[in-house]
Amino acid sequence: MKSTRNLSSCTAVLVGKNATVDGSTMIARNEDAGSGINPKRFIVVNPEDQPSTYISTFNQFRLDLPDHPLRYTETPCADVSDGLWGESGINAANVAMSSTETEFTNTTMLGLDPLVPDGIGEEAMLTVVLPYIHNARDGVTRLGKLVSKYGTCESNGIAFSDQDEVWYFETVGGHHWAAERIPDDTYVIAPNQTGIQEIDFNDPEHYMYSDDLKEFAEKYHLNKSPKGFNFRNIFGEDVQSDHYYNTPRVWYGQKVLNPEIDQNPESREMPFSRVPSHLVSIEDVTFILSSHYQGTVFDPYGKIGTPETRQRYRPIGMNRNQEMHILQIRPDFPANHAAIHWLAEGVNIFNSPVPFFANCTDTPSNFKETPLRTTTESFYWLNKLIAMLADPFFAEHDLAAMTAVSESRKFGLAAGRRAVAQADRQYATISAEDLPKWHTECNQKIAATVTDNLKDLLHQLVLLRAEKMVPTFEKGGEL
């Protein structure tokens, strides 16, 4: 029986280099598992640790891998008995990949090109692609060949980026796919639905696709439009649940970055990519990926609206958040200091991302060692515990607890920014040979700083919750 892990439902944010404050490319995403708990790890896979053959424990997909893999970061599951699910990473060539955005193909296409149960799936994609590519376009090419040859067991959206380009790759049916280079001055908010719209088959610089995509659609009369080739409309699903589960997330993300534009939260006509009204920062992406419709009648923690509106739409920040990454490739630094893998774990409403220089050889022990039982010595579990305590306070609008969480989140972002700035001032004094070791030490320091702050937050929440327990009684004057 298939695992429910492949039913995870995530939100991605992609930003081109001319749409960011510093000229970085950014690809980011929440991983939202099928249940509230799915422990995650953060590791570095060195070339000697990469297998020569990949055999999936999820669906038995098997692939012999090329020689000479690159080093890369990865965020796999702690329990790999039902698949590795590498999720996100940056390799030594400064190529980033975010690989597990579940999507859905319409029934017509699934009937004509069925999914392949033992084909390549999101569980395997990062591990068999990222170590072997040297730019984002390479990623599209390699994954496209694998999907066309072996088929895929599910419909997915996959993001690639390098210092210059951001690409979004989507599968439809068992063997078909398309990818679009995101315009440099735009951003994308991608929920769990097919996103790419019009494909220009005469523009290979910005569009790539399976060899027979256009001919397949013509052969089976799939394109209902008299002109153009709208990938979303031809192959994607449009069901009632999308208007409550998916499109409101696009609406809110676009509302944050284009507040001047009035749109319907349930509209399917919102554009796939859009030019933001202001240049986008790490903080903007963090806000979107932790958002829950703040300031609207749809906020589940809100005071405005009604009980019905506050539960109407699926938020981005939610109980099923497991990890959130922002993969940033910066333009103004040499390649060995340009890539940062920002990472948060737990429920994103209550956390903030930690910056890790990707040119490192190891990760902190509380990130790479995640047991399957709760412990405050694990970064994942520490954040999950905080969320469990903080959530009822937010529902109660407890000002003290909400302030404690807010201050901790601000501390985390500020500490991360400070650590990056300090490293940026010092890296040129470190030899290229010593830089990976030095980056590893920098990463250890900022992780320890944020971890200590989170333990303080956990302690504050425990003290506050102790006063809220139901069995309580005021002491008398003689006690």
C-alpha positions in Angstrom: 0.0 0.0 0.0 1.3 3.5 -0.9 2.5 5.8 1.9 0.5 8.9 2.7 3.8 10.8 2.7 3.5 11.3 -1.0 0.2 13.1 -0.3 2.1 15.9 1.4 0.8 19.3 0.3 3.3 22.2 0.1 3.6 25.8 -0.9 6.5 27.1 -3.0 7.8 30.7 -3.5 10.2 31.4 -6.5 11.8 34.7 -7.1 13.9 35.8 -10.0 17.1 37.8 -9.6 15.8 41.1 -10.7 12.8 40.9 -8.3 15.0 40.5 -5.1 16.6 43.2 -3.0 20.1 42.0 -3.6 19.9 40.3 -7.0 19.8 36.8 -5.5 17.8 34.0 -7.0 15.5 32.3 -4.4 13.5 29.1 -4.5 11.6 28.3 -1.3 9.0 25.9 0.0 7.2 24.5 3.0 7.1 20.7 3.4 3.7 19.9 4.7 3.4 16.2 5.4 0.2 14.2 5.4 0.1 14.3 9.2 1.3 16.6 11.9 4.5 14.8 12.6 7.2 13.7 10.1 10.6 14.2 11.6 13.2 15.8 9.4 17.0 15.9 9.2 19.5 18.3 7.6 22.6 16.8 6.3 25.6 17.2 3.9 26.0 14.3 1.5 29.7 14.1 0.5 30.7 12.4 -2.8 31.9 9.3 -1.0 28.5 8.9 0.7 26.4 9.1 -2.5 25.3 5.6 -3.6 26.2 4.2 -7.0 22.7 2.8 -7.4 19.5 4.3 -5.9 16.8 1.9 -4.8 13.7 3.5 -3.4 12.2 2.0 -0.2 9.0 3.9 -1.2 8.1 2.3 -4.5 11.3 0.3 -5.5 12.3 2.7 -8.2 15.8 1.7 -9.2 18.5 3.8 -11.0 22.2 3.4 -11.6 23.8 6.7 -10.9 26.7 8.4 -12.7 30.2 8.7 -11.4 31.7 11.8 -9.8 28.7 13.2 -7.8 29.0 16.7 -6.3 28.6 17.4 -2.6 25.2 18.7 -1.7 22.9 19.6 1.3 19.7 17.7 1.8 16.7 17.6 4.2 15.6 13.9 4.2 13.1 12.1 6.5 14.5 10.8 9.8 12.7 7.5 9.1 13.7 6.3 5.6 11.9 3.0 5.8 9.3 4.4 3.5 11.5 6.6 1.4 14.3 9.2 1.6 12.3 12.3 0.5 15.4 14.5 0.2 13.2 17.6 -0.3 15.7 20.4 -0.8 19.4 21.2 -1.3 22.2 23.1 -2.9 25.2 21.3 -4.5 28.8 22.3 -4.8 28.2 24.0 -8.2 25.7 26.3 -6.5 22.7 24.7 -8.1 19.6 24.6 -5.8 16.7 22.2 -6.1 13.4 21.9 -4.3 11.7 18.7 -5.3 8.4 17.8 -3.6 5.5 20.0 -4.6 2.6 17.6 -5.0 0.3 18.5 -7.9 -2.6 16.8 -9.7 -3.2 15.9 -13.4 -6.7 15.8 -14.8 -8.4 12.5 -15.4 -8.4 12.7 -19.2 -4.6 12.9 -19.2 -4.2 10.2 -16.5 -6.3 7.9 -18.7 -4.2 8.6 -21.8 -0.8 8.6 -20.0 -1.2 6.7 -16.7 1.1 7.2 -13.8 3.8 4.5 -13.4 3.7 2.9 -9.9 7.4 2.1 -9.8 8.5 5.2 -11.7 10.6 8.0 -10.4 8.8 10.0 -7.7 9.4 13.1 -5.5 10.9 10.7 -2.9 13.9 10.1 -5.2 14.2 13.1 -7.4 16.6 15.3 -5.4 19.0 12.5 -4.7 19.3 11.2 -8.3 19.4 14.7 -9.9 21.0 17.3 -7.7 24.5 15.8 -7.4 24.9 15.6 -11.2 24.0 19.0 -12.5 26.0 22.2 -13.0 23.2 24.7 -13.6 19.5 25.0 -13.3 18.9 24.2 -17.0 20.9 21.0 -16.5 18.5 20.0 -13.7 15.5 20.4 -16.0 17.2 18.4 -18.7 18.3 15.5 -16.5 14.9 15.2 -14.6 13.0 15.5 -17.9 14.9 12.6 -19.4 14.3 10.5 -16.3 10.6 11.2 -16.3 10.3 10.5 -20.0 12.2 7.2 -19.8 11.0 5.7 -16.6 7.7 7.5 -16.0 6.7 9.1 -12.7 4.4 7.7 -10.0 2.8 11.1 -9.2 2.3 14.6 -10.5 4.8 17.1 -9.1 6.3 20.6 -9.3 10.1 20.9 -9.0 12.1 24.1 -8.7 15.7 24.6 -9.9 17.9 27.7 -9.6 21.5 28.9 -10.0 23.0 32.3 -9.8 21.2 33.6 -12.9 18.1 31.5 -13.6 15.0 30.0 -11.8 13.1 27.2 -13.5 9.8 25.5 -12.5 9.3 21.9 -13.8 5.9 20.2 -13.7 4.9 16.6 -14.6 1.6 15.7 -16.0 0.5 12.0 -16.5 3.2 9.3 -16.4 5.7 10.6 -18.9 5.0 14.2 -19.9 6.3 17.4 -18.4 7.0 21.1 -19.1 9.3 23.6 -17.5 9.3 27.4 -17.6 12.2 29.8 -16.8 10.6 32.3 -14.4 11.1 35.8 -15.7 13.9 37.5 -13.8 11.7 40.4 -12.6 8.9 38.2 -11.3 7.9 35.8 -8.5 5.7 32.7 -8.3 3.5 31.4 -5.5 2.9 27.7 -6.3 0.3 25.6 -4.3 -0.7 22.1 -5.0 -2.0 22.6 -8.6 -0.5 22.8 -12.0 0.8 26.4 -12.5 2.5 26.9 -15.8 0.2 28.7 -18.3 1.0 29.6 -21.9 3.9 27.8 -23.4 5.8 29.3 -26.4 7.2 26.4 -28.4 9.4 28.8 -30.3 11.2 30.1 -27.2 13.6 27.4 -26.0 15.4 29.9 -23.8 12.3 30.1 -21.5 10.4 26.8 -22.1 11.4 23.2 -22.1 9.1 20.2 -22.4 8.8 16.5 -23.2 9.6 15.8 -26.8 6.0 14.9 -27.9 4.0 17.2 -25.6 2.4 19.4 -28.3 1.8 16.4 -30.6 0.3 14.3 -27.8 -2.2 17.1 -27.0 -3.0 17.4 -30.7 -3.4 13.7 -31.2 -5.9 13.3 -28.4 -7.6 16.7 -28.9 -6.8 17.9 -25.4 -6.5 21.7 -26.1 -9.9 23.3 -25.9 -8.6 26.8 -26.8 -8.7 27.8 -30.4 -5.3 29.5 -30.0 -2.3 29.2 -27.7 -1.2 26.3 -25.5 -2.2 26.8 -21.8 -0.4 23.9 -20.0 -2.5 24.5 -16.9 -5.8 24.3 -18.7 -4.9 21.4 -20.9 -3.4 19.0 -18.3 -4.2 20.4 -14.8 -7.1 19.7 -12.6 -9.8 22.2 -11.7 -12.0 20.9 -9.0 -14.1 22.7 -6.4 -11.7 21.9 -3.6 -8.9 23.8 -5.4 -10.8 27.1 -4.8 -10.6 26.4 -1.0 -7.4 24.5 -0.7 -5.0 26.0 -3.4 -6.0 29.3 -5.0 -6.4 31.2 -1.7 -2.7 30.6 -0.9 -1.8 32.2 -4.3 -4.1 35.0 -3.5 -2.5 35.8 -0.1 1.1 35.5 -1.4 0.3 37.9 -4.2 -1.6 40.1 -1.8 1.6 40.4 0.3 3.8 41.2 -2.7 1.2 43.2 -4.7 -1.1 44.7 -2.1 -2.4 47.2 -4.7 -4.1 44.5 -6.8 -7.6 43.3 -5.9 -8.3 39.7 -6.6 -10.8 37.0 -5.6 -9.2 34.3 -3.3 -11.0 31.6 -5.3 -10.1 32.8 -8.8 -8.3 30.4 -11.1 -7.3 33.3 -13.3 -4.5 34.7 -11.1 -1.3 34.8 -13.2 1.4 32.2 -12.6 4.1 34.8 -12.3 3.9 38.5 -11.3 6.1 41.5 -11.0 6.2 42.5 -7.3 5.4 46.0 -6.2 8.6 46.0 -4.2 11.8 44.0 -4.3 11.6 40.8 -2.3 13.7 39.9 0.7 14.4 36.8 2.8 12.0 38.3 5.4 9.2 38.6 2.8 9.5 35.0 1.7 9.6 33.9 5.4 6.4 35.9 6.1 4.6 34.3 3.2 5.6 30.8 4.1 4.5 31.3 7.7 1.3 33.2 6.9 -2.2 32.3 7.9 -4.2 35.0 6.3 -3.3 37.6 8.9 -5.3 40.8 8.6 -8.2 39.1 6.9 -11.4 37.4 7.9 -9.8 34.1 7.0 -7.2 34.0 9.7 -7.8 30.9 11.9 -6.3 32.8 14.9 -8.1 36.1 14.0 -10.8 38.0 15.9 -12.5 39.4 12.8 -14.8 37.5 10.5 -16.9 34.5 11.6 -16.1 31.0 12.7 -16.9 29.9 9.2 -14.6 32.4 7.4 -11.8 31.6 9.8 -11.9 28.0 8.7 -12.8 28.5 5.0 -9.4 28.4 3.4 -6.3 26.2 3.9 -3.5 28.5 5.2 0.2 28.3 4.3 1.4 28.2 7.9 -0.3 25.2 9.5 0.1 22.2 11.8 1.5 20.0 9.1 4.5 22.2 8.4 7.7 20.0 8.9 10.4 22.1 7.4 10.8 25.3 5.4 13.7 26.2 3.2 14.8 29.2 1.3 17.6 28.4 -1.2 19.5 31.6 -1.9 22.2 32.0 -4.6 23.8 35.4 -4.2 25.4 37.4 -7.1 28.0 39.6 -5.4 30.3 36.9 -3.9 32.6 34.2 -5.4 31.0 30.8 -6.0 32.5 29.3 -2.8 30.6 31.9 -0.6 27.5 32.6 -2.6 25.0 29.9 -1.6 22.9 29.9 1.6 20.5 27.2 2.6 18.1 28.9 5.0 16.2 26.3 7.0 13.4 26.3 9.6 11.8 23.2 11.1 8.4 22.6 12.8 5.4 24.8 12.3 6.4 28.0 10.5 4.0 30.2 12.4 6.2 29.9 15.4 9.7 29.6 13.9 12.3 31.4 11.7 14.9 30.1 9.2 18.5 29.6 10.1 21.1 30.4 7.4 23.6 27.7 6.5 26.4 28.4 4.1 26.1 25.5 1.6 29.8 25.2 1.1 30.2 23.2 4.2 31.2 19.6 5.1 28.8 18.8 7.9 25.8 20.1 9.8 25.2 20.6 13.6 24.4 17.5 15.5 20.9 18.6 16.6 20.0 19.1 12.9 21.4 15.9 11.4 20.5 13.6 14.3 16.7 13.5 14.6 15.4 10.6 16.7 11.9 9.3 16.2 10.9 10.2 19.8 10.5 13.7 21.2 13.5 15.3 22.7 14.6 19.0 23.2 18.1 18.0 21.9 16.7 17.7 18.4 16.1 21.0 16.5 13.0 19.5 14.8 11.4 18.2 18.0 12.3 21.4 19.9 10.3 23.4 17.3 7.4 21.0 17.3 7.2 21.2 21.1 7.1 25.0 20.9 4.3 24.8 18.4 2.3 22.5 20.6 2.5 24.9 23.5 2.1 28.1 21.5 -0.9 27.1 19.4 -3.5 27.2 22.2 -2.1 30.6 23.4 -2.6 32.0 19.9 -6.2 30.6 19.9 -6.7 32.3 23.2 -5.1 35.5 22.0 -2.8 35.4 25.0 -0.7 38.6 24.6 2.3 37.4 26.7 2.8 34.2 24.8 2.2 35.7 21.4 4.8 38.4 22.3 7.3 35.8 23.4 6.9 33.9 20.1 7.2 37.1 18.1 10.3 38.3 19.9 11.9 34.9 19.4 11.2 34.9 15.7 12.6 38.4 15.4 15.7 37.3 17.3 16.2 34.3 15.0 16.0 36.4 11.8 18.2 39.1 13.2 20.8 36.6 14.5 20.8 35.0 11.1 21.3 38.2 9.3 24.0 39.2 11.7 25.8 35.9 11.2 25.7 36.2 7.4 27.0 39.8 7.5 29.8 38.9 9.8 30.8 36.0 7.6 30.6 38.2 4.5 33.2 40.6 6.1 35.6 37.8 7.0 35.4 35.1 4.3 38.0 36.8 2.1 40.6 36.3 4.8 40.1 32.5 4.7 41.9 30.4 2.1 39.7 28.6 -0.5 41.0 25.3 0.9 39.9 26.1 4.4 36.6 27.8 3.5 34.4 24.7 3.8 35.7 23.9 7.3 35.2 27.6 8.2 31.7 27.7 6.8 30.9 24.6 8.8 32.1 26.4 12.0 30.0 29.5 11.1 27.0 27.3 10.6 27.6 25.6 14.0 27.7 29.0 15.8 24.5 30.4 14.4 22.6 27.1 14.9 23.7 27.1 18.6 22.6 30.7 19.0 19.2 30.1 17.6 18.8 26.8 19.5 19.6 28.5 22.8 17.0 31.2 22.1 14.4 28.5 21.3 15.1 26.7 24.5 14.5 30.0 26.3 11.2 30.4 24.4 10.1 26.8 25.3 10.8 27.6 29.0 8.8 30.8 28.8 5.8 29.0 27.3 6.0 26.2 29.9 5.9 28.8 32.7 2.9 30.6 31.1 1.0 27.3 30.4 1.6 26.2 34.0 -0.7 29.0 35.1 -3.4 27.9 32.7 -3.9 24.3 33.9 -7.5 23.4 34.7 -6.9 21.8 38.2 -5.9 24.9 40.1 -6.8 26.6 43.4 -5.8 29.9 45.0 -3.8 29.5 48.2 -5.4 30.7 51.4 -3.9 33.3 53.7 -2.5 30.8 56.1 -0.7 28.8 53.3 
